Amino acid sequence: MIKLAFTGDIMLSRGIGEALKQKPEDWSVLSEAIKDKLQTFDFVVGNLECPVAVNALKTNDHSFKANHSNLKVVSDFDLLTLANNHIFDCGKLGAAETLKYLKAKGYETCGLTNKKDDISKFTTNIKGKSFGFISAAVNACIKNENHLLPHITQAEDVDFLKEVTNFSKEVDFLFLLIHGGNEMISYPEPSFRNLCHSFIDAGASSVITHHPHVLGGHEVYNNKPVIYSLGDFIFDGQSNKRRRGAILDMSIINNKIDFKLLPTQISNSLQVDFANQTTSESILERWNSVSDKLMSKNYNKTYKKLYLYEMLSYQTDRIQYLLKNEGLGSTLKFMFKKINLVGFYAVRIIKGKVK
């Protein structure tokens, strides 16, 4: 049996960075139980959603920038995917620094390439089987791209499917890590779902997505698992929904892929641990509920309603979280800053941008 673990989004700056500065040296973002569990897997993959840089400057006040010393948090990971909407938060220089620091500390990466029309892929051998990984992002998630190096592997490039097919013939198993979907929405857009299906048709053994920051669902398409968003794994999101994520536990037995979810929770101190029994049951119930709706024959027609409900549900959840943890003043200040989002979401729905 071969065991692989996949986690959701990992962000090592902002609140996480501050916690690492303020906490004692022996404090860890990952609980001992999480670290022990990760060490039982043959291969561990996570999405690093922040540049690790020193000299590069942030592109704006909302950009992420992590210190390279923070990489100790992900010491149990074998592969970090970098094709996401935050990797260029410190421009191309920040992305280049990220690659430099990750390489210096012995981390394998996937998602950035030095040729704009090329794809970034990674191959490894585990217990006599060859495994291929491709990390790519949809166009809507590629920010601050320009002619400078490195470039993000583009999941919607005209030649991408052909590359997937060719690579699938070179390995026993091919996993695609795709950055796409709508933030804070558990359900994949029908168009994004179709894109993920096309990757399976092209030869992928499994497709695993991230970007929504909340837990999604799963389906088995043509006997291959497609996993929609594992939520946040290491992050400082101010929302109950964003504090609930999971480790995807994949087992390969006799060339067959089996999978299950290991629910996690981020505490007020920003430490990641396995969720308690009650929360675990709630996370799994949610995961199965979303998955069941994906199987509905009317999914494409009902997606707009699901999107609207998810958006309202998330904003309500965030306000409840802020009221409980930050107080009324901070909550009102936050709502005033985000009032423009009402128009943004309304336009998306009215103009049919959600599809």
C-alpha positions as CSV (number, residue, x, y, z in Angstrom):
1,M,0.0,0.0,0.0
2,I,1.1,3.5,-0.8
3,K,-0.2,6.4,1.3
4,L,-0.4,10.0,0.1
5,A,-1.6,13.1,1.9
6,F,-2.9,16.3,0.4
7,T,-3.7,19.5,2.4
8,G,-5.5,22.7,1.6
9,D,-4.0,26.2,1.5
10,I,-0.9,27.1,3.5
11,M,-0.1,30.7,4.2
12,L,2.9,31.6,6.4
13,S,2.7,35.4,6.6
14,R,0.3,37.9,8.2
15,G,-1.2,36.4,11.4
16,I,0.7,33.1,11.1
17,G,4.0,35.0,10.8
18,E,3.1,37.2,13.8
19,A,2.2,34.1,15.8
20,L,5.6,32.5,15.0
21,K,7.3,35.7,16.3
22,Q,5.4,36.0,19.5
23,K,5.0,32.3,20.6
24,P,7.8,30.5,22.4
25,E,10.5,28.7,20.3
26,D,9.0,25.3,21.0
27,W,5.5,26.3,19.8
28,S,4.4,24.8,16.5
29,V,1.6,25.8,14.1
30,L,1.0,22.1,13.6
31,S,0.0,20.1,16.7
32,E,2.0,17.0,17.6
33,A,-0.9,14.8,16.5
34,I,-0.9,16.4,13.0
35,K,2.8,16.2,12.7
36,D,2.9,12.5,13.8
37,K,0.1,11.7,11.3
38,L,1.9,13.4,8.4
39,Q,5.0,11.4,9.1
40,T,3.0,8.1,8.5
41,F,2.4,9.0,4.8
42,D,4.8,8.1,2.0
43,F,4.4,11.5,0.3
44,V,2.8,14.8,1.5
45,V,1.6,17.6,-0.8
46,G,0.5,21.1,0.2
47,N,-0.4,24.3,-1.6
48,L,2.0,27.1,-0.5
49,E,-0.1,30.3,-1.0
50,C,2.4,33.0,-0.3
51,P,5.8,34.1,-1.5
52,V,8.8,33.5,0.7
53,A,11.0,36.5,0.2
54,V,13.4,39.0,1.8
55,N,14.3,41.6,-0.9
56,A,11.2,41.6,-3.0
57,L,8.5,44.2,-2.1
58,K,4.8,43.4,-1.7
59,T,2.7,44.6,-4.6
60,N,0.0,46.1,-2.3
61,D,-1.0,46.2,1.4
62,H,-3.1,43.0,1.0
63,S,-0.3,41.0,-0.4
64,F,1.4,38.1,1.4
65,K,5.1,37.9,2.2
66,A,6.6,35.2,4.5
67,N,10.0,35.0,6.1
68,H,12.1,32.0,4.9
69,S,12.5,31.0,8.6
70,N,8.7,30.2,8.6
71,L,9.3,27.3,6.3
72,K,10.1,25.1,9.3
73,V,6.3,24.9,9.7
74,V,6.1,22.7,6.6
75,S,9.1,20.5,7.3
76,D,6.9,17.3,7.0
77,F,5.9,18.2,3.4
78,D,7.5,16.5,0.4
79,L,6.1,18.7,-2.4
80,L,4.8,22.3,-2.3
81,T,2.6,23.5,-5.2
82,L,3.1,27.2,-6.2
83,A,0.6,27.8,-9.0
84,N,-1.8,30.1,-7.3
85,N,-3.1,33.7,-7.1
86,H,-0.7,34.8,-4.4
87,I,2.6,33.5,-5.5
88,F,3.3,36.8,-7.3
89,D,2.3,38.9,-4.3
90,C,5.9,40.2,-4.3
91,G,6.2,40.3,-8.0
92,K,8.4,38.0,-10.1
93,L,11.4,38.7,-7.8
94,G,9.4,37.4,-4.9
95,A,8.6,34.2,-6.8
96,A,12.2,33.8,-7.8
97,E,13.3,34.2,-4.1
98,T,10.6,31.7,-3.1
99,L,12.1,29.1,-5.4
100,K,15.6,29.9,-4.2
101,Y,14.7,29.5,-0.5
102,L,12.7,26.4,-1.0
103,K,15.5,24.7,-3.0
104,A,18.1,25.8,-0.4
105,K,16.0,24.1,2.3
106,G,15.4,20.9,0.3
107,Y,11.8,21.4,-0.7
108,E,10.5,20.1,-4.0
109,T,8.1,22.4,-5.9
110,C,5.7,22.4,-8.8
111,G,3.8,25.1,-10.5
112,L,6.3,27.6,-11.7
113,T,8.3,27.3,-14.9
114,N,11.0,29.3,-16.7
115,K,9.3,28.9,-20.0
116,K,5.9,30.7,-20.5
117,D,4.5,28.0,-22.8
118,D,5.9,25.1,-20.8
119,I,4.3,23.3,-17.9
120,S,5.9,22.6,-14.5
121,K,5.8,18.9,-13.5
122,F,7.3,16.8,-10.8
123,T,8.1,13.1,-10.9
124,T,9.0,10.8,-8.0
125,N,9.2,7.0,-7.3
126,I,7.4,5.5,-4.3
127,K,7.7,1.8,-3.6
128,G,8.4,0.9,-7.2
129,K,5.6,3.1,-8.7
130,S,6.2,6.3,-10.6
131,F,4.1,9.3,-9.6
132,G,3.7,12.5,-11.6
133,F,2.4,15.8,-10.3
134,I,1.3,19.0,-12.2
135,S,0.4,22.2,-10.4
136,A,-1.5,24.7,-12.5
137,A,-3.9,27.6,-12.1
138,V,-6.9,28.8,-14.1
139,N,-6.6,32.2,-15.8
140,A,-8.8,34.0,-13.2
141,C,-6.3,33.0,-10.5
142,I,-3.1,34.2,-12.3
143,K,-2.3,37.7,-11.0
144,N,0.7,40.0,-11.8
145,E,1.9,37.9,-14.6
146,N,4.3,39.5,-17.1
147,H,7.2,38.7,-19.4
148,L,9.7,38.2,-16.5
149,L,10.5,34.8,-15.1
150,P,9.2,32.6,-13.6
151,H,5.8,31.8,-15.1
152,I,2.7,30.0,-13.7
153,T,1.6,26.8,-15.4
154,Q,-1.7,27.7,-17.0
155,A,-4.5,25.1,-16.7
156,E,-6.5,26.6,-19.5
157,D,-3.6,26.9,-22.0
158,V,-4.5,25.4,-25.4
159,D,-1.8,22.8,-25.2
160,F,-2.3,21.8,-21.5
161,L,-4.5,18.8,-22.2
162,K,-2.0,17.4,-24.7
163,E,0.8,17.8,-22.1
164,V,-1.3,16.0,-19.5
165,T,-1.9,13.1,-21.9
166,N,1.7,12.8,-22.8
167,F,2.9,13.0,-19.1
168,S,0.3,10.4,-18.0
169,K,1.9,7.9,-20.3
170,E,5.3,8.4,-18.6
171,V,4.1,7.6,-15.0
172,D,2.0,5.1,-13.2
173,F,-0.1,7.7,-11.5
174,L,-0.7,11.4,-12.4
175,F,-2.1,13.9,-9.9
176,L,-3.2,17.3,-11.0
177,L,-3.3,20.1,-8.4
178,I,-5.5,22.9,-9.9
179,H,-6.0,26.3,-8.4
180,G,-9.5,27.4,-9.4
181,G,-13.1,27.8,-8.3
182,N,-14.8,30.7,-6.5
183,E,-13.5,31.9,-3.1
184,M,-15.7,31.0,-0.1
185,I,-18.0,28.9,-2.3
186,S,-17.9,25.1,-1.6
187,Y,-19.5,24.2,-5.0
188,P,-17.5,24.2,-8.2
189,E,-18.8,26.2,-11.1
190,P,-20.2,23.9,-13.8
191,S,-17.6,25.3,-16.2
192,F,-14.7,24.6,-13.8
193,R,-16.1,21.2,-13.0
194,N,-16.1,20.4,-16.7
195,L,-12.5,21.5,-16.9
196,C,-11.6,19.1,-14.1
197,H,-13.4,16.3,-15.9
198,S,-11.4,17.1,-19.1
199,F,-8.2,16.5,-17.1
200,I,-9.4,13.0,-16.1
201,D,-10.3,12.4,-19.8
202,A,-6.8,13.5,-20.8
203,G,-5.2,10.9,-18.5
204,A,-5.0,12.2,-14.9
205,S,-5.4,9.7,-12.1
206,S,-7.0,12.3,-9.8
207,V,-7.7,16.0,-9.8
208,I,-7.5,17.9,-6.5
209,T,-8.4,21.6,-6.4
210,H,-7.9,24.6,-4.1
211,H,-8.6,28.3,-3.9
212,P,-12.1,28.6,-2.3
213,H,-10.6,28.6,1.2
214,V,-13.6,26.5,2.4
215,L,-14.1,22.8,2.2
216,G,-15.8,21.5,-0.9
217,G,-17.0,18.1,-1.9
218,H,-15.9,15.2,-4.1
219,E,-17.0,13.0,-6.9
220,V,-15.7,9.9,-8.8
221,Y,-15.7,10.7,-12.6
222,N,-14.8,7.8,-14.9
223,N,-13.7,5.8,-11.9
224,K,-11.2,8.6,-10.9
225,P,-11.5,10.9,-7.8
226,V,-12.0,14.6,-8.2
227,I,-11.7,16.5,-5.0
228,Y,-13.0,20.1,-4.9
229,S,-11.2,22.2,-2.3
230,L,-9.7,21.0,1.0
231,G,-10.2,24.5,2.5
232,D,-7.5,26.2,4.6
233,F,-4.9,24.1,6.3
234,I,-2.6,26.7,7.7
235,F,-4.2,30.2,7.6
236,D,-5.5,33.0,9.7
237,G,-9.0,33.4,8.1
238,Q,-11.5,35.2,10.3
239,S,-14.4,32.8,9.8
240,N,-15.6,29.5,11.4
241,K,-15.9,28.0,7.9
242,R,-12.3,28.9,7.1
243,R,-11.1,27.4,10.4
244,R,-12.4,24.0,9.3
245,G,-10.4,22.0,6.7
246,A,-9.0,18.6,6.2
247,I,-6.2,16.3,5.2
248,L,-7.0,14.1,2.2
249,D,-5.8,10.6,2.9
250,M,-5.2,8.7,-0.3
251,S,-4.3,5.0,-0.4
252,I,-3.2,3.1,-3.4
253,I,-3.8,-0.6,-3.2
254,N,-3.4,-2.9,-6.3
255,N,-3.3,0.2,-8.5
256,K,-6.7,1.4,-7.2
257,I,-7.0,4.8,-5.5
258,D,-9.1,5.0,-2.3
259,F,-9.6,8.1,-0.3
260,K,-11.0,9.5,2.9
261,L,-11.0,12.9,4.8
262,L,-9.3,13.6,8.0
263,P,-11.0,16.7,9.4
264,T,-8.8,19.5,10.9
265,Q,-9.5,22.7,12.8
266,I,-7.5,25.9,13.3
267,S,-7.7,27.2,16.9
268,N,-7.9,30.8,18.1
269,S,-4.1,30.6,18.6
270,L,-3.8,29.6,14.9
271,Q,-2.6,26.1,15.7
272,V,-3.8,23.3,13.4
273,D,-5.1,20.1,15.1
274,F,-7.5,17.3,14.3
275,A,-11.1,18.4,14.9
276,N,-12.8,17.0,17.9
277,Q,-15.5,14.3,17.4
278,T,-18.5,16.7,17.2
279,T,-16.7,19.1,14.7
280,S,-15.4,16.1,12.7
281,E,-18.9,14.8,12.3
282,S,-20.1,18.2,11.2
283,I,-17.2,18.6,8.7
284,L,-17.8,15.1,7.2
285,E,-21.5,15.7,7.0
286,R,-20.9,18.9,5.1
287,W,-18.4,17.3,2.7
288,N,-20.9,14.5,1.9
289,S,-23.8,17.0,1.6
290,V,-21.9,19.0,-1.0
291,S,-20.9,15.8,-2.8
292,D,-24.5,14.6,-3.0
293,K,-25.6,17.9,-4.6
294,L,-22.8,17.5,-7.2
295,M,-24.5,14.3,-8.3
296,S,-27.9,16.0,-8.9
297,K,-29.1,15.9,-12.5
298,N,-30.1,19.6,-12.0
299,Y,-26.7,20.7,-10.7
300,N,-25.9,23.1,-13.5
301,K,-29.4,24.7,-13.3
302,T,-29.3,25.1,-9.6
303,Y,-25.7,26.3,-9.3
304,K,-26.7,30.0,-9.2
305,K,-28.9,29.4,-6.2
306,L,-26.2,27.4,-4.5
307,Y,-23.7,30.2,-5.2
308,L,-26.0,32.8,-3.7
309,Y,-26.7,30.8,-0.7
310,E,-23.0,30.0,-0.1
311,M,-22.0,33.6,-0.4
312,L,-24.7,34.8,2.0
313,S,-23.9,31.9,4.4
314,Y,-20.2,32.7,4.4
315,Q,-20.7,36.4,5.1
316,T,-23.1,35.6,7.9
317,D,-20.6,33.1,9.4
318,R,-17.8,35.6,9.2
319,I,-19.8,38.3,11.0
320,Q,-20.7,35.8,13.7
321,Y,-17.1,34.9,14.1
322,L,-16.0,38.5,14.3
323,L,-18.7,39.4,16.8
324,K,-17.6,36.6,19.1
325,N,-13.9,37.1,18.8
326,E,-13.3,40.7,17.9
327,G,-16.3,42.6,19.3
328,L,-19.0,44.9,17.8
329,G,-16.7,47.8,16.9
330,S,-14.3,45.7,14.9
331,T,-17.2,43.9,13.2
332,L,-18.9,47.1,12.1
333,K,-15.5,48.5,10.8
334,F,-15.0,45.3,8.8
335,M,-18.6,45.5,7.4
336,F,-18.0,49.1,6.3
337,K,-14.8,48.1,4.5
338,K,-16.5,45.2,2.7
339,I,-19.7,46.9,1.7
340,N,-18.5,47.2,-1.9
341,L,-18.5,43.5,-2.2
342,V,-22.4,43.5,-2.2
343,G,-22.3,45.2,-5.6
344,F,-19.6,42.9,-6.9
345,Y,-21.5,39.7,-6.1
346,A,-24.8,41.2,-7.4
347,V,-23.2,42.1,-10.7
348,R,-21.7,38.6,-11.1
349,I,-25.1,37.0,-10.5
350,I,-27.2,39.4,-12.6
351,K,-24.8,39.3,-15.6
352,G,-24.4,35.6,-15.5
353,K,-20.8,35.5,-14.5
354,V,-21.6,32.6,-12.3
355,K,-21.9,29.5,-14.5
